Amino acid sequence: MIRHHPSAETLLAHAAGQLPAGHALVVAAHAQGCPHCRAELARLEALGGELLDSLTPEGMALDAFTATLARLDEPPHPRRVPAKPRQANLRLPHGISLPSVLAGAEISRWLWVGPGVRYSRVRLPWAPNDNVMLLSVAANRRVIAHSHGGSEFTQVLQGSFSDETGHYGAGDMAEEDNDTNHQPRANDDGCLCLAALEGGLRLPWLTRLTRRFA
Ligand SMILES: [Zn+2]
């Protein structure tokens, strides 16, 4: 059962196309498995359409309105349609496949960052500077306490983790802001997550992940 959803503000920002591409990808991965958030996003998008309708007449040039509508019809990013994520030797837990929203992403092989902790860089060709990764944490391994320079969205794909803010199982999305200082720990079933971090690739915290707990 999904217990942690994106906040109302995040869903609204997603529906309005205001999230950075990496964060939008994580929300999309969540919505794919969450009927509740899919319905809420559909409602917000319909509301946005109604709002546009109500804005149309006098004050707004018809050209501008038509251009806005045309933009709304555009896909959120150019898809050069590789049907599957391009993944190099990425071994996943048995029975687990990557969310289809990762189609078009370039996914690196696993990189070791400490005992029991690996990550794979997910490069989005349509937003190459966005910091997105898959993170795999073995059972009962703890990620060293860290804070963020910006927000961090994490979608649990398999297994579960816990931190000071709660317990997150498969299908849950965790939203941490830059005030959060947390120390996630994978539970008995280990954890595979898709995460987007604001700011540049912050390897230092990744390399510190397990130093203390190895
Ligand atoms: Zn949800």
Boltz pocket constraint, residues with backbone or C-beta under 6 A from the ligand:
constraints:
  - pocket:
      binder: B
      contacts: [[A, 2], [A, 4], [A, 5], [A, 6], [A, 30], [A, 31], [A, 34], [A, 36], [A, 37], [A, 38], [A, 171]]
      max_distance: 6.0
